[in-house]
Amino acid sequence: MINAAEITMSTSVIPRRNERRHNPRYTFTADAEIVDTKSGTRMTAHTLDFGRGGCYVDMFNPLPEDTVVKLRLTKWQQTLETQAKVVYSAVGMGMGLMFGTLNAAQRAIVESWLIQLTGVEPC
């Protein structure tokens, strides 16, 4: 299990004015379950987009930036469970989540979903 200190990166999942993502994003609707690792608060939502490094979750009351969460995404009879960090939060809109370190099984699910979204196998 990773902790908040291990989920660090200078880039954001959701670009701010001068920031750019390192990975392309694709429109992607999946069921999302988010659990705040500190408070244990559990919430459900849906993703709006998805990429190799994270996703954007549509929700009216998102968690604050830098919150570490347990994330469960379900799509196409597959479930991705990982820790993530809130890197962008906008009340009434949603939050951008950056995935923590993914193990081989988690990476395989991400790559499978990206292949289904793009029709292109990774190099």
Wavefront OBJ file of the C-alpha trace (Angstrom):
o trace
v 0.000 0.000 0.000
v 1.322 3.464 -0.792
v 1.004 6.573 1.296
v 0.500 10.228 0.450
v 4.232 10.909 0.379
v 4.687 8.314 -2.358
v 2.084 9.894 -4.628
v 3.949 12.962 -5.761
v 4.322 14.457 -9.175
v 4.775 17.996 -10.436
v 2.125 17.679 -13.136
v -1.612 17.655 -12.767
v -4.148 15.175 -14.091
v -6.321 18.120 -15.120
v -4.344 20.855 -16.870
v -4.297 24.284 -15.387
v -3.559 27.262 -17.598
v 0.115 26.500 -18.294
v 0.233 22.814 -17.444
v 0.099 19.907 -19.850
v -0.701 16.268 -19.270
v 1.958 13.677 -19.961
v -0.579 11.136 -21.213
v -3.515 11.611 -23.565
v -7.017 11.445 -22.124
v -10.023 9.726 -23.614
v -13.725 10.139 -22.956
v -14.532 7.282 -20.630
v -17.537 6.609 -18.443
v -16.986 4.087 -15.675
v -18.519 3.537 -12.273
v -16.253 4.975 -9.584
v -16.108 4.324 -5.880
v -13.850 6.663 -3.922
v -12.842 6.249 -0.280
v -10.976 9.011 1.579
v -8.127 7.123 3.269
v -8.118 9.428 6.321
v -11.806 9.801 7.126
v -13.117 6.609 5.557
v -15.776 8.634 3.725
v -17.098 6.571 0.818
v -18.672 8.105 -2.281
v -19.798 6.940 -5.683
v -19.542 8.786 -8.975
v -18.696 8.312 -12.658
v -15.595 9.123 -14.624
v -15.659 11.595 -17.509
v -12.249 10.809 -18.926
v -9.379 8.410 -18.430
v -5.726 8.098 -19.293
v -2.642 6.128 -18.335
v -1.902 8.444 -15.391
v -5.339 9.116 -13.941
v -8.933 10.092 -14.506
v -11.479 12.840 -13.954
v -14.462 12.067 -11.748
v -17.729 13.964 -12.106
v -19.096 14.893 -8.679
v -20.792 17.843 -7.031
v -18.768 17.783 -3.779
v -15.243 16.659 -4.655
v -12.536 16.115 -2.079
v -9.846 18.770 -1.582
v -6.575 18.721 -3.509
v -3.854 16.457 -2.074
v -6.387 14.043 -0.544
v -5.269 10.428 -0.939
v -8.062 8.027 -1.838
v -8.710 4.394 -2.555
v -10.229 4.256 -6.021
v -12.282 1.508 -7.618
v -13.248 1.875 -11.291
v -15.500 -0.678 -12.965
v -15.974 -0.970 -16.729
v -16.383 -3.818 -19.232
v -16.555 -6.428 -16.460
v -13.133 -5.381 -15.155
v -12.306 -3.544 -11.952
v -9.273 -1.356 -11.335
v -8.488 -0.815 -7.665
v -5.654 1.529 -6.753
v -4.730 4.467 -4.614
v -4.853 7.908 -6.146
v -4.314 11.526 -5.195
v -6.674 14.428 -5.847
v -4.666 16.861 -7.979
v -7.522 19.108 -9.094
v -10.800 19.860 -7.369
v -13.674 22.116 -8.446
v -16.836 22.265 -6.322
v -19.903 21.565 -8.418
v -17.815 19.948 -11.166
v -15.505 17.178 -10.037
v -11.930 16.217 -9.357
v -8.876 15.027 -11.199
v -7.194 11.962 -9.766
v -3.622 10.869 -10.366
v -3.034 7.145 -9.954
v -0.425 5.971 -7.476
v 2.092 3.344 -8.500
v 0.300 0.585 -10.392
v 1.320 -3.046 -10.120
v 1.456 -5.314 -13.184
v -2.174 -6.467 -12.871
v -3.424 -2.886 -12.485
v -1.344 -1.721 -15.482
v -2.796 -4.576 -17.537
v -6.339 -3.346 -16.828
v -5.405 0.240 -17.720
v -3.789 -0.910 -20.969
v -6.781 -3.135 -21.776
v -9.151 -0.195 -21.377
v -6.913 2.065 -23.472
v -6.828 -0.546 -26.253
v -10.627 -0.723 -26.180
v -10.855 3.080 -26.291
v -8.275 3.633 -29.030
v -8.005 0.340 -30.888
v -4.214 0.689 -30.616
v -1.922 -1.646 -28.682
v 0.864 0.055 -26.651
v 4.395 -0.026 -28.055
l 1 2 3 4 5 6 7 8 9 10 11 12 13 14 15 16 17 18 19 20 21 22 23 24 25 26 27 28 29 30 31 32 33 34 35 36 37 38 39 40 41 42 43 44 45 46 47 48 49 50 51 52 53 54 55 56 57 58 59 60 61 62 63 64 65 66 67 68 69 70 71 72 73 74 75 76 77 78 79 80 81 82 83 84 85 86 87 88 89 90 91 92 93 94 95 96 97 98 99 100 101 102 103 104 105 106 107 108 109 110 111 112 113 114 115 116 117 118 119 120 121 122 123
